[in-house]
Amino acid sequence: QVQVTESGGGLVRAGDSLRLSCAVSGRTEDVFSMGWFRQTPGKEREFVGVIAWNTGMTYYSDSVKGRFTISRDNAKNTVYLRMNSLQSEDTAVYYCHADYTVVVNVEGARRDLEVWGQGTLVTVSS
């Protein structure tokens, strides 16, 4: 199994920067991608960005492209979300997400699973 735990949220002012961390534990060798999502009350969870665990390739939503950067430190089993030029619209609970694969039988069949963190609140004051 894989577990993820976010940290780093807080209260910042518009224009500030903040870095969130997501620590991955368990069978980290089974992880193949890590993503960040965010959610505000009354709205659906929104995709922010994703990073391929092995290659480091990233992909971002249009709303954060150019301002947010996802990186990883495989040695520390940690993924980061660097957020620059924060705006009030970025206020949300940010969730870390991991996709990983497990072997389900002796023939080696695999199944993809996912896990979510508990979320960390980012509040941007205008």
C-alpha positions in Angstrom: 0.0 0.0 0.0 0.9 3.6 -0.5 0.1 6.6 1.8 0.5 10.3 1.1 0.6 13.2 3.5 0.5 16.9 2.6 1.9 19.8 4.5 2.8 23.4 4.0 -0.6 25.1 3.8 -1.3 28.4 5.4 -2.4 32.0 5.1 -0.6 34.2 2.6 -1.2 37.5 0.8 -2.0 37.9 -2.8 1.3 37.9 -4.8 3.1 35.7 -2.3 4.6 32.3 -2.9 4.1 29.1 -1.0 5.4 25.5 -1.3 3.4 22.5 -0.4 4.9 19.1 0.3 3.6 15.6 -0.2 5.4 12.8 1.6 4.9 9.4 0.1 5.3 6.3 2.2 4.8 2.6 1.9 5.5 0.8 -1.4 6.8 3.9 -3.1 8.4 1.7 -5.9 4.8 1.0 -7.1 4.0 4.7 -7.6 3.9 5.9 -11.2 2.4 9.4 -11.0 1.7 12.0 -8.3 -0.9 14.8 -8.7 -2.2 17.8 -6.9 -5.8 18.8 -6.8 -7.7 21.5 -5.0 -11.3 22.0 -3.8 -13.3 24.9 -2.5 -16.7 24.6 -0.6 -19.5 23.7 -2.9 -17.3 23.0 -5.9 -15.9 19.8 -7.4 -12.3 18.9 -6.8 -10.2 20.5 -9.5 -7.1 19.1 -11.2 -4.0 21.3 -10.6 -1.1 19.3 -12.0 0.6 16.0 -12.2 4.2 14.6 -12.3 5.4 11.3 -13.6 7.2 9.6 -10.8 10.1 8.1 -12.8 10.6 10.6 -15.6 9.6 13.9 -13.9 7.4 15.0 -16.8 4.7 17.4 -15.7 1.4 18.7 -16.9 -0.7 21.6 -15.5 -4.1 23.0 -15.7 -4.5 26.2 -17.6 -5.5 28.1 -14.5 -2.1 27.5 -12.8 0.3 27.0 -15.8 3.2 29.4 -15.5 2.6 30.1 -11.8 2.7 26.6 -10.2 5.6 24.1 -10.5 5.5 20.5 -9.4 8.8 18.8 -8.6 9.9 15.6 -6.9 12.7 14.4 -4.7 12.8 10.6 -5.2 15.4 10.2 -2.5 13.1 11.8 0.0 9.9 10.3 -1.5 8.5 13.7 -1.6 6.6 15.8 -4.2 6.4 19.5 -4.0 4.0 22.1 -5.4 5.6 25.5 -5.7 2.9 28.2 -6.0 4.0 31.7 -7.1 1.9 34.8 -7.7 -0.9 33.5 -5.6 -4.3 35.0 -6.1 -7.5 34.9 -4.0 -8.9 32.4 -6.5 -6.2 29.9 -5.4 -7.7 29.7 -2.0 -8.7 26.0 -1.5 -7.9 22.8 0.3 -5.1 21.2 -1.7 -4.9 17.5 -2.0 -2.1 15.2 -3.0 -2.9 12.1 -5.0 -0.9 9.1 -6.0 -1.5 6.5 -8.7 0.3 3.2 -8.1 0.1 -0.3 -9.3 -0.1 -3.6 -7.4 0.3 -7.2 -8.3 -3.0 -9.0 -7.7 -2.2 -12.7 -8.4 0.6 -15.2 -8.9 0.5 -14.7 -12.7 1.6 -11.2 -12.1 -1.6 -9.4 -13.2 -1.5 -5.8 -12.0 -4.2 -3.4 -11.0 -3.9 0.4 -10.7 -5.0 2.0 -7.4 -5.1 5.5 -6.1 -4.7 7.2 -2.8 -5.5 10.7 -1.5 -4.0 12.8 1.3 -6.1 14.5 3.9 -5.6 17.9 2.4 -3.9 21.1 3.5 -5.7 24.5 3.5 -4.2 27.4 1.5 -5.8 30.8 2.1 -4.8 33.8 0.0 -5.9 37.2 1.3 -6.4 40.0 -1.2 
